[in-house]
Amino acid sequence: MTIRRMRVIGAGAMGRGIAQVAVTAGIEVELTDGVESAVDAGLEFVTAMIRRSAEKGQRTDAEAEAAIARLRAGAAPTAPGPDVDLVIEAVVERLDVKQAIFAELETATPNAVLASNTSSLSITAIAAVLDRPERLVGLHFFNPVPLMRLVEIVPGLRTGAEAVAVARRVVRLFGYTGVLAKDTPGFLVNHLGRGLPTEALQVLSETVAEPVDIDRIARDTVGLKMGPFELMDLTGLDVSHPVLETVFAGFYGDPRLRPSTVTATRLSGNLLGRKTGAGFYRYDGGIQQVPDEPSIDADPAAVVVYVNEDTALAELLRASGVRVLTEPTEHAVSIVSPVGTPTYRAALAAGVNPAHTIGVDPLSVAGERLTVVVPAMLDAAIGAAAARALAATGRRVTITADGPAPVAQRLIASIVNVGSAIAETGLADPADIDLGARLGLGYPRGPLELGDAHGPRLVVRILDGLLEYTGDPRYRASAWLRTRAELGMSLRDRGTRPVDLHVGREG
Ligand code: NAI
């Protein structure tokens, strides 16, 4: 089936964006809404956006005018439309409203594939009122639609192959990337996106580090473009806290997805983020106020150190003029490299004095920022001297309290584990999991790629350490991750499944 004519229902933020992308892709669009003035405002907005794109040189004036000519106001959301090939609904997020619209469309647009842009309702539930539920599919766009070139294609339990094929075709026509996700709470991207903020909030609530420190570690050691707290501030807690809650509730309280009282309280106090001028950061005139990096007077001679394990760190320190011993002594500061364990435990395991020992996250050593961990027994003067010696490396230094494991390790483990659990349940294919995270969440690497880069064994070691130390089932490694770690397989490898044996059941 070719897609020539499309109806968009709902001329709000999402419907406008979808209409804009569709007409620029060559599809005739009728824009409709329950409120007539919304249609006019929508047409005006899309027209202006397309003209502006021509001014910016993204298309010629002739192309822009041709696209605008393909856009018109429809008679009404459920007016007869026998020539409509595809309807995309983007009205208010209410099950009863969407069901009523699609029930009427069954006869009004008898030849169309029906699609809902719902972000949190079940496609199966919306389709339950239809005589032919196979016609309905989820097409979940992201905001703002013209910039976010990803679409989740969500078949409900009774969606037919034709509807999925049409959904794929329209996504391709748009020049967008489609990922296929099962009809589950949060679909793919909103579920994937839980790994980072839940663990960041857990770290914060343990008073291990401040939001600005966690964000810096997330950027410089985890390799994200934006830290979890800046991201929550940008999105607004009025949007992100409900997503945390609905995905957690939708999975009946899976501890891996557990939200935090931190965001609940902040939401109740209107500390939403950028939009209210106060969130995890302050905003003056809309500009994020970032606390300065701690000032540490670099001094390679501040202490003599013994580096217990990390040869790269020992080399770095030596090259920076710090005297590095190969055996611990009474006067040297010991530096341990905790992996999936608190620094004090790493000190005890190394047989060094925890009052004279700091931790440096080994994952931070390759990057531009060293994460220093301060165990509870540390002599403060010795810790300060050690920080001065570490600053002599020229790296930025972030100092955190001791916790069940260094911060970056916890963030990485949580992101990878949530992605792996999604792969395990067949909610999406490994390739789509990584694509969804890159295009939908802006991660430079998807969770499975991130896990492969650090090695699945290391991620399991961190999670097992966290689980053993805290007893919190939040840290149980998913079977997908553990299997691949133990077999030395890639997290992106689906492995051999029964169906691959091609010895199908009879009948
Ligand atoms: P919006 O509030 O900007 O626009 C909704 C439009 O639907 C309004 O113009 C309203 O007049 C119209 N409408 C309401 N009830 C109607 C009815 N019974 N019949 C016809 N029109 C009706 O909402 P927005 O943000 O565009 O969201 C629309 C849908 O897209 C929701 O299902 C939402 O969950 C989903 N979505 C929203 C995203 C976002 O970031 N805003 C992202 C992805 C999906």
Boltz pocket constraint, residues with backbone or C-beta under 6 A from the ligand:
constraints:
  - pocket:
      binder: B
      contacts: [[A, 9], [A, 10], [A, 11], [A, 12], [A, 13], [A, 14], [A, 15], [A, 32], [A, 33], [A, 34], [A, 35], [A, 38], [A, 77], [A, 89], [A, 90], [A, 91], [A, 92], [A, 93], [A, 94], [A, 97], [A, 117], [A, 118], [A, 119], [A, 120], [A, 140], [A, 141], [A, 142], [A, 143]]
      max_distance: 6.0
